[in-house]
Amino acid sequence: MTRYLVILACLAGLALGSANAATRDEQKQACQGDAIRLCTFAIPNEAKITACMKKKLDQLSPKCRAMFEPLPKKSDTVSKPKE
C-alpha cells in the first residue's frame, strides 16, 4: 500500500513536468502502469521518474506518450481564412 502511494505521488510530480494540459488524474491513469513497468528503479524520485519516462518515450503506451507531447502552438491550430 505504501509503495502504491509513493508511485501516485511520483506521478503527480510527472504531471507538473508535462507540457500537456491534461489533469493530474488523466496523467496518472495514462502513465501509472508505464511508470511501474519501466521506471520502478526511479521511485520515489519524481525527477528521475520523469527523466526515465522521457528517455523511454518510444516504449510508453500511446496514452502516456501523449502526456509528454507538447501542446500545439496556437498558430498551428488556427486555420488561415480562405481568400
C-alpha positions as CSV (number, residue, x, y, z in Angstrom):
1,M,0.0,0.0,0.0
2,T,2.8,2.4,0.9
3,R,4.6,1.7,-2.4
4,Y,1.4,2.4,-4.3
5,L,1.0,5.8,-2.6
6,V,4.6,6.6,-3.3
7,I,4.1,5.8,-7.0
8,L,1.0,8.0,-7.1
9,A,2.9,10.9,-5.5
10,C,5.6,10.5,-8.2
11,L,3.1,10.5,-10.9
12,A,1.7,13.7,-9.5
13,G,5.2,15.2,-10.0
14,L,5.2,13.9,-13.5
15,A,2.1,15.9,-14.1
16,L,3.9,19.1,-13.1
17,G,6.7,18.4,-15.6
18,S,4.4,17.6,-18.6
19,A,3.7,20.1,-21.3
20,N,0.3,18.7,-21.9
21,A,-2.8,20.3,-20.4
22,A,-4.2,17.0,-19.1
23,T,-5.3,16.9,-15.4
24,R,-3.3,15.0,-12.9
25,D,-5.9,12.3,-12.7
26,E,-5.7,11.9,-16.5
27,Q,-1.9,11.7,-16.4
28,K,-2.0,9.2,-13.5
29,Q,-4.4,7.0,-15.4
30,A,-2.4,7.2,-18.6
31,C,1.1,6.7,-17.1
32,Q,0.8,4.7,-13.8
33,G,1.3,1.3,-15.5
34,D,4.2,2.6,-17.6
35,A,5.9,4.1,-14.6
36,I,5.7,0.9,-12.7
37,R,6.7,-1.2,-15.7
38,L,9.6,0.9,-17.0
39,C,10.9,3.1,-14.2
40,T,10.4,1.3,-10.9
41,F,14.1,1.8,-10.0
42,A,13.5,5.6,-10.1
43,I,10.7,5.6,-7.5
44,P,10.2,7.7,-5.3
45,N,12.4,10.4,-7.1
46,E,9.9,12.4,-9.2
47,A,12.6,14.0,-11.4
48,K,14.2,10.6,-12.1
49,I,10.8,9.1,-13.0
50,T,10.1,11.9,-15.4
51,A,13.6,11.6,-16.9
52,C,13.2,7.8,-17.2
53,M,9.9,8.0,-18.9
54,K,11.1,10.7,-21.3
55,K,14.1,8.5,-22.1
56,K,11.8,5.6,-22.8
57,L,9.2,7.6,-24.7
58,D,9.1,5.0,-27.5
59,Q,8.2,2.3,-25.0
60,L,5.3,4.2,-23.4
61,S,1.7,3.3,-24.1
62,P,0.1,5.7,-26.6
63,K,-2.0,7.4,-23.9
64,C,1.0,8.0,-21.7
65,R,3.2,9.1,-24.6
66,A,0.6,11.8,-25.4
67,M,1.1,13.3,-21.9
68,F,4.7,14.1,-23.0
69,E,3.9,15.7,-26.3
70,P,3.9,19.4,-26.3
71,L,0.7,21.3,-26.9
72,P,0.4,22.6,-30.5
73,K,1.3,26.2,-30.9
74,K,-1.7,28.5,-31.2
75,S,-0.7,29.5,-34.7
76,D,-0.6,25.8,-35.7
77,T,-4.2,25.1,-34.6
78,V,-5.8,28.2,-36.1
79,S,-6.6,27.8,-39.8
80,K,-6.0,30.7,-42.1
81,P,-9.1,32.2,-43.7
82,K,-9.6,31.4,-47.3
83,E,-9.3,34.2,-49.7
